[in-house]
Amino acid sequence: MMLCISRKDSMEAQQTNLNEVVNQLVDKARGYAPGSPQRQRLLTQIIRLVSGKLWRENSPYYQDALQQTWLYFCRNICEATTAQAPYDPSQGSVVTWLNSYLKRRLQDGYNNRNREAATKVSTTRYQSASGEFGNTVDPVDNLAANPDVPPILEQVKSWAETDPTEELKSTHIKGHPKVNCQTLILKRLPPEESWKDLSVEFDIPVSSLSSFYQRQCLPRMRKFAEKEGML
């Protein structure tokens, strides 16, 4: 019993220490100008400390939701760019703050899937005996994005644009060489284009684009981020 209590106390102490360290880094980051190398280094340290603590699940929407969460972090940890207020340590830890946002984005994924399924059903119904289809609204749209790309994502953008090994350009949807990882990664960086617009542009279903992005693009982007010490 004493051993169990000791382990619990030790874990709580470690968590408290992590929160204190992270909050100190946040305070330091806020003392530097947005986009400055000093702030960039501090934000990278925070990402390294908390990335392993975030909520994880085996979901087809997880990687996209996680990417949106890191964007939210970069935009709102020091100043409120897309949120009503920046991160407030008195309201909870950075991990709790990010997990709350991450789970909302995951719920968006589930909701979009259900609405898309309902839309597909509605398109099979005739509006009248003349054989005309009723007008439907594609619900798959993303949150409005701020056009300012956070410094961390500038590195991702540069990597995708240069594509030094040409792996991104050569990895494409079968039969669509122009719809490759390089193209989709760049189009999904801020200010990201919605899946709806990309579907119209490439004449490919949203589900196919999103699936390819999840399976091929995000793993490569994550590998690059880990190599550069961002995660």
DRENROFI-559962 format. One record per residue (C-alpha): residue number from 1; x, y, z. Coordinates in steps of 0.02 Angstrom, whole numbers, plus 32768, in hexadecimal, padded with zeros to 4 digits. Example, Ala and Ser with C-alpha at 12.3 -4.5 7.8 and 13.67 -1.06 7.14 Angstrom:
% residues 2
+-----+------+------+------+
! num !    u !    v !    w !
+-----+------+------+------+
!   1 ! 8267 ! 7F1F ! 8186 !
!   2 ! 82AC ! 7FCB ! 8165 !
+-----+------+------+------+
***
This chain:
% residues 231
+-----+------+------+------+
! num !    u !    v !    w !
+-----+------+------+------+
!   1 ! 8000 ! 8000 ! 8000 !
!   2 ! 808E ! 8075 ! 802D !
!   3 ! 80E2 ! 804C ! 7F86 !
!   4 ! 8044 ! 807A ! 7F25 !
!   5 ! 8033 ! 811D ! 7F83 !
!   6 ! 80EA ! 8146 ! 7F65 !
!   7 ! 80DA ! 8126 ! 7EAA !
!   8 ! 803F ! 8193 ! 7EA1 !
!   9 ! 8093 ! 821F ! 7F01 !
!  10 ! 812C ! 8210 ! 7E91 !
!  11 ! 80C4 ! 821D ! 7DF2 !
!  12 ! 8065 ! 82B3 ! 7E35 !
!  13 ! 810A ! 8306 ! 7E65 !
!  14 ! 814F ! 82E7 ! 7DB6 !
!  15 ! 80B3 ! 8331 ! 7D67 !
!  16 ! 80BB ! 83C9 ! 7DD8 !
!  17 ! 8172 ! 83E2 ! 7DAE !
!  18 ! 814C ! 83D3 ! 7CF3 !
!  19 ! 80C2 ! 8456 ! 7D00 !
!  20 ! 8136 ! 84CD ! 7D5C !
!  21 ! 81C0 ! 84B8 ! 7CDB !
!  22 ! 8148 ! 84D0 ! 7C4A !
!  23 ! 80FA ! 856A ! 7C97 !
!  24 ! 81A6 ! 85B5 ! 7CB2 !
!  25 ! 81CF ! 8598 ! 7BFB !
!  26 ! 8129 ! 85E9 ! 7BC9 !
!  27 ! 8152 ! 8683 ! 7C32 !
!  28 ! 81FC ! 8690 ! 7BE0 !
!  29 ! 81B3 ! 8679 ! 7B31 !
!  30 ! 8139 ! 8706 ! 7B4E !
!  31 ! 81CC ! 8779 ! 7B70 !
!  32 ! 820A ! 8768 ! 7ABC !
!  33 ! 81BD ! 87A9 ! 7A1C !
!  34 ! 8151 ! 8735 ! 79B1 !
!  35 ! 81BC ! 86DC ! 7931 !
!  36 ! 8260 ! 8700 ! 798C !
!  37 ! 82E1 ! 8674 ! 7997 !
!  38 ! 82DA ! 867E ! 7A55 !
!  39 ! 821F ! 8660 ! 7A5B !
!  40 ! 822F ! 85D8 ! 79D7 !
!  41 ! 82AB ! 8577 ! 7A41 !
!  42 ! 823F ! 8585 ! 7ADD !
!  43 ! 81A2 ! 854B ! 7A81 !
!  44 ! 8203 ! 84B7 ! 7A3C !
!  45 ! 8238 ! 8489 ! 7AEE !
!  46 ! 8183 ! 848F ! 7B27 !
!  47 ! 814B ! 8420 ! 7A96 !
!  48 ! 81CF ! 83A0 ! 7AC2 !
!  49 ! 8198 ! 839D ! 7B78 !
!  50 ! 80DC ! 838D ! 7B5D !
!  51 ! 80CA ! 832D ! 7AB9 !
!  52 ! 80D4 ! 8284 ! 7B0F !
!  53 ! 804D ! 82B7 ! 7B8B !
!  54 ! 7FC6 ! 82DF ! 7B0D !
!  55 ! 7F2A ! 8276 ! 7AF2 !
!  56 ! 7F41 ! 81E8 ! 7A77 !
!  57 ! 7EC6 ! 8179 ! 7A1E !
!  58 ! 7EBB ! 810C ! 7983 !
!  59 ! 7E4D ! 817C ! 791A !
!  60 ! 7E53 ! 81AA ! 7860 !
!  61 ! 7E41 ! 825F ! 7896 !
!  62 ! 7EC9 ! 825E ! 791B !
!  63 ! 7F60 ! 829C ! 78B9 !
!  64 ! 7EFF ! 832A ! 7868 !
!  65 ! 7EB7 ! 835A ! 7912 !
!  66 ! 7F65 ! 8355 ! 795E !
!  67 ! 7FA9 ! 83C6 ! 78D6 !
!  68 ! 7F1E ! 8443 ! 78F7 !
!  69 ! 7F47 ! 8439 ! 79B1 !
!  70 ! 7FFD ! 8467 ! 7995 !
!  71 ! 7FC5 ! 84F8 ! 7927 !
!  72 ! 7F54 ! 8530 ! 79B4 !
!  73 ! 7FE5 ! 8521 ! 7A2E !
!  74 ! 8059 ! 858D ! 79C2 !
!  75 ! 7FD4 ! 8612 ! 79A8 !
!  76 ! 7F91 ! 8620 ! 7A59 !
!  77 ! 8013 ! 85E9 ! 7AD9 !
!  78 ! 805C ! 8699 ! 7AE9 !
!  79 ! 7FD9 ! 870A ! 7A9B !
!  80 ! 7F26 ! 86E7 ! 7A68 !
!  81 ! 7F28 ! 86DF ! 79AA !
!  82 ! 7E97 ! 866A ! 7986 !
!  83 ! 7E55 ! 864C ! 7A36 !
!  84 ! 7DF5 ! 86C6 ! 7AA4 !
!  85 ! 7E85 ! 86C7 ! 7B1F !
!  86 ! 7F36 ! 8680 ! 7B27 !
!  87 ! 7F65 ! 85ED ! 7B93 !
!  88 ! 7F43 ! 8612 ! 7C4A !
!  89 ! 7FA7 ! 85A6 ! 7CC5 !
!  90 ! 7F2D ! 85CF ! 7D51 !
!  91 ! 7EA6 ! 8570 ! 7CF1 !
!  92 ! 7F0A ! 84CF ! 7CDE !
!  93 ! 7FA9 ! 8486 ! 7C93 !
!  94 ! 7FE0 ! 8498 ! 7BDF !
!  95 ! 7FBE ! 83DE ! 7BC7 !
!  96 ! 7F0A ! 83F2 ! 7C05 !
!  97 ! 7EF4 ! 848C ! 7B97 !
!  98 ! 7F33 ! 8433 ! 7AFB !
!  99 ! 7ED6 ! 8390 ! 7B1F !
! 100 ! 7E33 ! 83F0 ! 7B2D !
! 101 ! 7E4F ! 843E ! 7A81 !
! 102 ! 7E8B ! 8399 ! 7A36 !
! 103 ! 7DEF ! 833C ! 7A6E !
! 104 ! 7D80 ! 83C4 ! 7A24 !
! 105 ! 7DD7 ! 83B2 ! 797C !
! 106 ! 7DC1 ! 82F5 ! 7985 !
! 107 ! 7D08 ! 830F ! 79A6 !
! 108 ! 7D03 ! 8380 ! 790D !
! 109 ! 7D47 ! 82EF ! 78A8 !
! 110 ! 7CC0 ! 8279 ! 78E5 !
! 111 ! 7C39 ! 82FC ! 78C8 !
! 112 ! 7C77 ! 8322 ! 7818 !
! 113 ! 7C77 ! 8269 ! 77EF !
! 114 ! 7BC3 ! 8257 ! 7828 !
! 115 ! 7B8B ! 82F2 ! 77C9 !
! 116 ! 7BE8 ! 82BA ! 772C !
! 117 ! 7B92 ! 8211 ! 7737 !
! 118 ! 7AE9 ! 8266 ! 7748 !
! 119 ! 7B11 ! 82D5 ! 76B2 !
! 120 ! 7B3D ! 823E ! 7646 !
! 121 ! 7A97 ! 81F0 ! 7673 !
! 122 ! 7A39 ! 828F ! 7648 !
! 123 ! 7A88 ! 8299 ! 759B !
! 124 ! 7A3A ! 81F1 ! 756D !
! 125 ! 798B ! 8237 ! 7581 !
! 126 ! 7935 ! 828C ! 74EF !
! 127 ! 78EF ! 8337 ! 750B !
! 128 ! 7861 ! 8315 ! 7494 !
! 129 ! 7822 ! 8298 ! 7415 !
! 130 ! 7884 ! 82F5 ! 7390 !
! 131 ! 7921 ! 82A1 ! 73D0 !
! 132 ! 7976 ! 833E ! 7412 !
! 133 ! 79DE ! 832E ! 74AD !
! 134 ! 79C0 ! 83A0 ! 7540 !
! 135 ! 7A45 ! 841F ! 7570 !
! 136 ! 7AB5 ! 83E5 ! 75FC !
! 137 ! 7B37 ! 843C ! 7665 !
! 138 ! 7BDF ! 83EC ! 7680 !
! 139 ! 7C00 ! 83FB ! 773B !
! 140 ! 7CB9 ! 83D5 ! 7735 !
! 141 ! 7D0A ! 847D ! 7757 !
! 142 ! 7D99 ! 84A9 ! 77CB !
! 143 ! 7DA8 ! 852F ! 784D !
! 144 ! 7DDF ! 85D8 ! 780D !
! 145 ! 7E9C ! 85E3 ! 780E !
! 146 ! 7F0A ! 8676 ! 783A !
! 147 ! 7F7B ! 86A2 ! 77A6 !
! 148 ! 8014 ! 86B7 ! 7816 !
! 149 ! 807A ! 8617 ! 7814 !
! 150 ! 80CD ! 85F3 ! 78BE !
! 151 ! 818C ! 85E6 ! 78B8 !
! 152 ! 818A ! 8529 ! 78D4 !
! 153 ! 811B ! 8512 ! 783D !
! 154 ! 818A ! 8582 ! 77D5 !
! 155 ! 820C ! 84F7 ! 77E3 !
! 156 ! 818B ! 8477 ! 77AC !
! 157 ! 8159 ! 84E5 ! 771A !
! 158 ! 820E ! 84FC ! 76E2 !
! 159 ! 822C ! 8440 ! 76EE !
! 160 ! 8191 ! 8419 ! 7687 !
! 161 ! 81BA ! 849B ! 7603 !
! 162 ! 826E ! 8463 ! 75EA !
! 163 ! 8246 ! 83A8 ! 75FC !
! 164 ! 8300 ! 837D ! 75FC !
! 165 ! 82E9 ! 82C3 ! 75DC !
! 166 ! 8251 ! 82DD ! 756A !
! 167 ! 81F7 ! 825C ! 75D4 !
! 168 ! 8162 ! 82CF ! 75EF !
! 169 ! 8149 ! 82F3 ! 7536 !
! 170 ! 815B ! 823C ! 7505 !
! 171 ! 80DA ! 8201 ! 7585 !
! 172 ! 8031 ! 821F ! 7536 !
! 173 ! 7F81 ! 81DD ! 7527 !
! 174 ! 7F7A ! 8152 ! 74A6 !
! 175 ! 7F53 ! 819B ! 73FC !
! 176 ! 7F69 ! 824E ! 743B !
! 177 ! 8023 ! 827B ! 743B !
! 178 ! 7FFC ! 8332 ! 745C !
! 179 ! 7F9F ! 8306 ! 74FC !
! 180 ! 8039 ! 82D9 ! 7560 !
! 181 ! 8079 ! 82F1 ! 7611 !
! 182 ! 80D5 ! 8391 ! 75E5 !
! 183 ! 8039 ! 83E1 ! 759D !
! 184 ! 7FC4 ! 83AC ! 7629 !
! 185 ! 803A ! 83D9 ! 76B7 !
! 186 ! 8054 ! 8488 ! 7671 !
! 187 ! 7F9A ! 84A0 ! 7652 !
! 188 ! 7F6F ! 8467 ! 7703 !
! 189 ! 7FEB ! 84DD ! 7756 !
! 190 ! 7FA5 ! 8586 ! 7791 !
! 191 ! 7F41 ! 85D1 ! 7745 !
! 192 ! 7F08 ! 8520 ! 771F !
! 193 ! 7E8F ! 84F9 ! 7694 !
! 194 ! 7DF6 ! 8494 ! 76C5 !
! 195 ! 7DE0 ! 83E1 ! 768F !
! 196 ! 7D43 ! 8419 ! 7634 !
! 197 ! 7DA5 ! 8494 ! 75C7 !
! 198 ! 7E2F ! 8416 ! 75A7 !
! 199 ! 7DAE ! 8394 ! 7576 !
! 200 ! 7D67 ! 840B ! 74F4 !
! 201 ! 7E13 ! 843F ! 74B5 !
! 202 ! 7E53 ! 838E ! 749B !
! 203 ! 7DAB ! 833A ! 7477 !
! 204 ! 7DCE ! 82B9 ! 74FE !
! 205 ! 7D58 ! 828D ! 758E !
! 206 ! 7D7D ! 82DC ! 7637 !
! 207 ! 7D8B ! 8230 ! 7686 !
! 208 ! 7E13 ! 81FB ! 760B !
! 209 ! 7E77 ! 829A ! 7623 !
! 210 ! 7E6A ! 8294 ! 76E0 !
! 211 ! 7E97 ! 81DC ! 76E7 !
! 212 ! 7F32 ! 81F5 ! 767B !
! 213 ! 7F66 ! 828A ! 76E4 !
! 214 ! 7F53 ! 8225 ! 7786 !
! 215 ! 7FB1 ! 818C ! 7744 !
! 216 ! 803A ! 81DB ! 76DD !
! 217 ! 8052 ! 8295 ! 7700 !
! 218 ! 8041 ! 82A6 ! 77BC !
! 219 ! 80BA ! 8218 ! 77E8 !
! 220 ! 8140 ! 8268 ! 777A !
! 221 ! 8121 ! 8312 ! 77C6 !
! 222 ! 812A ! 82CA ! 7876 !
! 223 ! 81CD ! 8270 ! 784B !
! 224 ! 8217 ! 8315 ! 7811 !
! 225 ! 81DC ! 836D ! 78B0 !
! 226 ! 8229 ! 82E7 ! 791E !
! 227 ! 82CD ! 82EF ! 78BD !
! 228 ! 82D4 ! 83AC ! 78D5 !
! 229 ! 82AE ! 839B ! 798F !
! 230 ! 8203 ! 83EC ! 7986 !
! 231 ! 81AD ! 8357 ! 79D6 !
+-----+------+------+------+
***
